[in-house]
Amino acid sequence: MTNIDWKKVEEWDNKYILRTFATQDEYQTVPIESTEGDYLIMPDGTRLLDLFNQLYCVNTGQKNKKINDAIKDALDRYGFVWDAYTSDYKAKAAKLIMEDILGEESWPGKIRFVSTGSEANETALFIARLFKNRPNVITREHAYHGWTRGASSLTRVKGTRSGITETDPNTEQRHVPGQQDGVVAVAPSPNCLRCPLSHKYGSCHDETGELACVTYTRRMIENQGPEQVAAMVTEITQGAGSIHPPKEYIPQIRKMTKELDILWIVDEVLTGFGRTGEWFNYQHYGVEPDIVTMAKGLSSSTIPAGAVVVNKEIAEFMDQFRWETVSTYSGHPIAMAAVCANIEYMIEENLVAKAKETGKYFKKRLLELQDKHPTVGPVNGAGVLWMVELVKDAKNTPFIKLDRNTTHEADPSTFPINIINAKALEKGVLIGGFVPNTLRIGTSLDISKEDIDKAIDALDYALDHLDKLAEQKQKTLV
Ligand SMILES: Cc1ncc(COP(=O)(O)O)c(/C=N/[C@H](C)c2ccccc2)c1O
């Protein structure tokens, strides 16, 4: 154990660092001394099995030896060169993505590296608007695409729009003035569980089989005038929003964007690099995007990295111009060394196929919990990304009525995800979510069956407690 004065660490942390998602008074320091595989290790040696996978971004496991060794080797050669210069690492990272991963697909043209997912989505928005020379963009309810200006104009998970709330629900909340400006229209999310049509009619397909949310999206774009719309931006599975779409949704959205001649930007920041059992989540649906953004699993987060891949037509267009944009750390050689090692490790260990197999085991174990616990509603997901709806009753009534439109002025101790989190922590398992009624589970691609069983046992223990609370209809679960 390293000889760190953790009392001093806690003092400095409390005294100097701006908080998020908690007031200073609410804030609790959670010291992590080191990490390993799917575990976080606290200074006293407590090992926490992390089903958040941090922010669903440590795909090849914490402290991956191949990645760490690659970073050490790169540090023997580099400090830093900016994007105007070429390192072997940046060129090889591009080759691995464009040939080794995407080589069998006809659409990819070129790639640009940045440092985060928000920057990847900012870059995609610039490129789409430049290429189509149109201002408008379509996002969706419950979308999360980042916190920076353009990316946050797409973000609609209400509790992640960088606003501030006090702890008293009757006080003022404040969203960043002007942040939601900008020519962004909001289409419905394919959230069938909460769709009024599915509730009333059991399904929402029209006579052609088109989903109502797709029909409504089309009408929105037609109302704006497709000639004003540069692109529609979608996560295939909404991560922060915790929504896995019905299987026909993505192919119908892709067909619609082609018919209306608008670009389709797929945000694979959270779902990319094997998380759902394919290299990229869109590949489950037999469709090809125009632009894909990525981060998190791109490097598995030991060092931050993001990227944007554009189709051939856009690449040829961009190549004709002097593009006046710069991001200091774009293609950072040490980050690119981590990207190369991460991808090579995934290929050598066949981790994408492993995640697909692991997904079958996750589904089996989660459905066992659904059979046993009345508070477990629909279970959706794939690979090592799963959403578990927590419900009051057999009608799937949410505990927190505002559901995905809840912000943080509500008392977080009433959120079922936090009740589960506190009970599972008693078993050394970190599990929770972001929207109040939905657990979101994420792990490394090569999590062991033993650790999945440990997670399920802890979740089973926590759900027993939630079942009792729901049964007693206690005040805390209004
Ligand atoms: C689909 C998607 N696109 C872009 C970004 C922005 O990437 P960044 O942070 O700029 O590197 C993110 C980040 N996820 C955040 C951290 C998250 C995840 C789960 C719950 C709540 C929030 C993302 O999920």
The ligand as an SDF file (V2000), in Angstrom:
LIG
                    3D

 24 25  0  0  0  0  0  0  0  0999 V2000
  -23.2640    8.7830  -25.5310 C   0  0  0  0  0  0  0  0  0  0  0  0
  -22.3110    9.8050  -24.9840 C   0  0  0  0  0  0  0  0  0  0  0  0
  -21.8070   10.7770  -25.8130 N   0  0  0  0  0  0  0  0  0  0  0  0
  -20.9410   11.7060  -25.3620 C   0  0  0  0  0  0  0  0  0  0  0  0
  -20.5480   11.7310  -24.0380 C   0  0  0  0  0  0  0  0  0  0  0  0
  -19.5990   12.8240  -23.5730 C   0  0  0  0  0  0  0  0  0  0  0  0
  -18.3060   12.2800  -23.4200 O   0  0  0  0  0  0  0  0  0  0  0  0
  -17.2510   13.0610  -22.4910 P   0  0  0  0  0  0  0  0  0  0  0  0
  -17.7670   12.9950  -21.0840 O   0  0  0  0  0  0  0  0  0  0  0  0
  -17.1730   14.4510  -23.0090 O   0  0  0  0  0  0  0  0  0  0  0  0
  -15.9710   12.2830  -22.7090 O   0  0  0  0  0  0  0  0  0  0  0  0
  -21.0180   10.7390  -23.1460 C   0  0  0  0  0  0  0  0  0  0  0  0
  -20.6010   10.7550  -21.7300 C   0  0  0  0  0  0  0  0  0  0  0  0
  -21.2480   10.0520  -20.8790 N   0  0  0  0  0  0  0  0  0  0  0  0
  -21.5240   10.5730  -19.5720 C   0  0  0  0  0  0  0  0  0  0  0  0
  -20.2720   10.7750  -18.7540 C   0  0  0  0  0  0  0  0  0  0  0  0
  -22.5400    9.7850  -18.8350 C   0  0  0  0  0  0  0  0  0  0  0  0
  -22.5910    8.4000  -18.9580 C   0  0  0  0  0  0  0  0  0  0  0  0
  -23.5440    7.7020  -18.2380 C   0  0  0  0  0  0  0  0  0  0  0  0
  -24.4340    8.4040  -17.4130 C   0  0  0  0  0  0  0  0  0  0  0  0
  -24.3590    9.7940  -17.3310 C   0  0  0  0  0  0  0  0  0  0  0  0
  -23.4050   10.4930  -18.0520 C   0  0  0  0  0  0  0  0  0  0  0  0
  -21.9230    9.7780  -23.6280 C   0  0  0  0  0  0  0  0  0  0  0  0
  -22.4390    8.8240  -22.8000 O   0  0  0  0  0  0  0  0  0  0  0  0
  1  2  1  0
  2  3  1  0
  2 23  2  0
  3  4  2  0
  4  5  1  0
  5  6  1  0
  5 12  2  0
  6  7  1  0
  7  8  1  0
  8  9  2  0
  8 10  1  0
  8 11  1  0
 12 13  1  0
 12 23  1  0
 13 14  2  0
 14 15  1  0
 15 16  1  0
 15 17  1  0
 17 18  1  0
 17 22  2  0
 18 19  2  0
 19 20  1  0
 20 21  2  0
 21 22  1  0
 23 24  1  0
M  END
$$$$
